[in-house]
């Protein structure tokens, strides 16, 4: 799966914790949003990290870790976020998935989920 980059206008994500780091709060918000919403597209998810910035999505009964990272852009102060997958080197099943459309469906589900939230914009697939 390629990387999805997007900007985050995260003021509403920080309402509960005004003192916290914008990047950390938004990363956790995105991971939680995906964990909740991807199930509507038929993907099972679970948080795999105690800091709530990573989640695992089940693809053909195999876990596919997704990582959410955000950083502040110095030129405009907006957050640039990125969602990427990190399949383990040992997971040779990943290259043997017969129907690559499942991965494409997951990518589309991730993008559609984020586009429903008005605080995210400028979506671009990389890689």
ChimeraX attribute file (.defattr): number of C-alpha atoms within 10 A of each C-alpha:
attribute: neighborCount
match mode: 1-to-1
recipient: residues
	/A:1	18
	/A:2	13
	/A:3	18
	/A:4	19
	/A:5	21
	/A:6	20
	/A:7	20
	/A:8	25
	/A:9	16
	/A:10	18
	/A:11	11
	/A:12	10
	/A:13	18
	/A:14	17
	/A:15	11
	/A:16	9
	/A:17	10
	/A:18	12
	/A:19	8
	/A:20	11
	/A:21	10
	/A:22	21
	/A:23	20
	/A:24	17
	/A:25	20
	/A:26	25
	/A:27	25
	/A:28	19
	/A:29	18
	/A:30	24
	/A:31	22
	/A:32	18
	/A:33	15
	/A:34	22
	/A:35	21
	/A:36	14
	/A:37	18
	/A:38	18
	/A:39	13
	/A:40	11
	/A:41	13
	/A:42	13
	/A:43	19
	/A:44	17
	/A:45	22
	/A:46	18
	/A:47	18
	/A:48	15
	/A:49	11
	/A:50	7
	/A:51	10
	/A:52	19
	/A:53	22
	/A:54	25
	/A:55	22
	/A:56	21
	/A:57	24
	/A:58	16
	/A:59	17
	/A:60	15
	/A:61	9
	/A:62	12
	/A:63	17
	/A:64	21
	/A:65	19
	/A:66	22
	/A:67	20
	/A:68	23
	/A:69	20
	/A:70	24
	/A:71	18
	/A:72	15
	/A:73	12
	/A:74	8
	/A:75	6
	/A:76	7
	/A:77	10
	/A:78	17
	/A:79	21
	/A:80	19
	/A:81	23
	/A:82	20
	/A:83	23
	/A:84	18
	/A:85	18
	/A:86	10
	/A:87	15
	/A:88	10
	/A:89	7
	/A:90	7
	/A:91	12
	/A:92	10
	/A:93	11
	/A:94	18
	/A:95	8
	/A:96	9
	/A:97	13
	/A:98	10
	/A:99	9
	/A:100	12
	/A:101	10
	/A:102	14
	/A:103	17
	/A:104	13
	/A:105	14
	/A:106	19
	/A:107	19
	/A:108	12
	/A:109	20
	/A:110	19
	/A:111	19
	/A:112	13
	/A:113	18
	/A:114	18
	/A:115	15
	/A:116	9
	/A:117	11
	/A:118	10
	/A:119	14
	/A:120	18
	/A:121	15
	/A:122	10
	/A:123	15
	/A:124	12
	/A:125	14
	/A:126	11
	/A:127	6
